[in-house]
Amino acid sequence: MYTGVMLKNITFSVDDKDIAAAREAAEASNTTLNEAARQWLREYGERHRRKAAVDSFFQELGEMKVDRKYTREEMNERR
């Protein structure tokens, strides 16, 4: 049981076949469809948060400029 957090009910419209397949998958994973949906929502939100952080990082980094064209050897050089 998911405890310590206030839970809210939400409603989705899902095809009966998809619900049946999801219930079967949850049962095979020894979990409930509710817990599987909670996990998916957590992961979905986390992916969005991480993507936003990466996008922000690259925006702050800005465009990188190179003063000259590097040779293949220079680009592959290990330091």
Secondary structure, DSSP 8 states (H G I E B T S, - for coil): ---SS----------HHHHHHHHHHHHHTTS-HHHHHHHHHHHHHHHHHHHHHHHHHHHHH-----SS---HHHHH---
